[in-house]
Amino acid sequence: RNIESLEILLVSTNKIKVIPSNINMLTDLQKLELDNNYIAHLPEEIGELLLLESFLMHNNRLEEVPYSIGNLRNLTQLNLSHNNLKELPDSFGSLSSLSVLYLMHNHIISIPDSFGNLSSLRKLNLKSNLLETLPESILDFVGIDYEPKYPQDYKLEINIQNNNILSLPNCFFTHPSINVIKDPGKNESYCIIS
C-alpha cells in the first residue's frame, strides 16, 4: 500500500513547525492529529483532504485558518483551541457535518455570520477569547431538519465564558426551538433544542 491510502495520521506532541503543501497527497485521510506542536500556518491544500472527519490542531501557534477549510464537508470534530487565532474565514459555514468545534483560548474578536449554517453543530466552545458580540445568525440552524438518534443528542452546548460580550443576541431569548435548562448540581445552564 502507498502513502495515499493512509487513513489516520497521529503526530501530536512533537516539535513540528511546518505542514508541507503536499499533505493533499493523503487523499484517504480521515483522522489528523497535529496538536501540541509549533505550527503557525496551515497550507491551503489542507482543504483537499475531503474524507477528513477529525482534525485536532490545538496547542499550536496557528495565526489563521485557510479559507479552504470550508471544503472539509465530512469533518465532524475540529479542535483549534489554544492557538493565536484572531478571526475565522466565512467558509466555516460550509462545514455541514461539524458537530464539535473547540475554539477556546484564542484571540478571536468576532465569528462570521456563516456559523448559522453549521446544521450539525452540537458543541461550540468559544471560552477565553476576545468576543464582544455573537452574530444573530448563530442559532439559525437550530431545529432545522434535525432528527437525533437519541434524546440526549437534542442538547446544544455553547460556552462563551471569559470573553468581552456585552449582551447576548436576541435569538438566545426568542428562538422558538430553544429552551434554557439550568442544572443546579453543576450550576450551569444549557440550551436545549426542543
Sequence and secondary structure as in RCSB ss.txt:
>XXXX:A:sequence
RNIESLEILLVSTNKIKVIPSNINMLTDLQKLELDNNYIAHLPEEIGELLLLESFLMHNNRLEEVPYSIGNLRNL
TQLNLSHNNLKELPDSFGSLSSLSVLYLMHNHIISIPDSFGNLSSLRKLNLKSNLLETLPESILDFVGIDYEPKY
PQDYKLEINIQNNNILSLPNCFFTHPSINVIKDPGKNESYCIIS
>XXXX:A:secstr
  GGG  EEE  SS      GGGGG TT  EEE  SS      GGGGG TT  EEE  SS      GGGGG TT 
 EEE  SS      GGGGG TT  EEE  SS      GGGGG TT  EEE  SS      GGGGTTTTSS   SS
GGGGEEEEE  SS   S  THHHH TTEEEEEETTTTEEEEEE 
